[in-house]
Amino acid sequence: MQTKEDIVFPDYPNSLLGAISSVLRHYGVQDTHATLPELDRALQNGPRNVVFMIFDGLGVDMLEHDLAPDDFFR
């Protein structure tokens, strides 16, 4: 049984919404949500293409259980 200390709560200021907003602003789309400053800095280098892969809803428990210790996605 999980205890309160075991639960990983969402980090809303650094969420997928911020990442999406950063990419939208990079391409000139108006958006009202906060962006991710680190991603904004990376996009300032003017990449020609942006590949945006979203892995959401996987859960930390699933990743820790199913991925090898040296897996790329750890």
GILINUR-V403377 format. One record per residue. PSI is psi in whole degrees, 0 to 359 (NA if undefined). Layout:
BEGIN
psi->PSI
psi->PSI
END
This chain:
BEGIN
psi->135
psi->142
psi->170
psi->327
psi->336
psi->341
psi->132
psi->115
psi->152
psi->146
psi->79
psi->320
psi->340
psi->44
psi->179
psi->328
psi->319
psi->321
psi->316
psi->318
psi->321
psi->314
psi->318
psi->313
psi->325
psi->323
psi->13
psi->15
psi->129
psi->135
psi->144
psi->356
psi->155
psi->147
psi->176
psi->113
psi->321
psi->318
psi->322
psi->317
psi->319
psi->323
psi->342
psi->341
psi->356
psi->49
psi->142
psi->319
psi->148
psi->122
psi->120
psi->105
psi->127
psi->123
psi->91
psi->146
psi->8
psi->320
psi->138
psi->320
psi->316
psi->316
psi->314
psi->326
psi->319
psi->342
psi->144
psi->154
psi->331
psi->18
psi->146
psi->323
psi->3
psi->NA
END
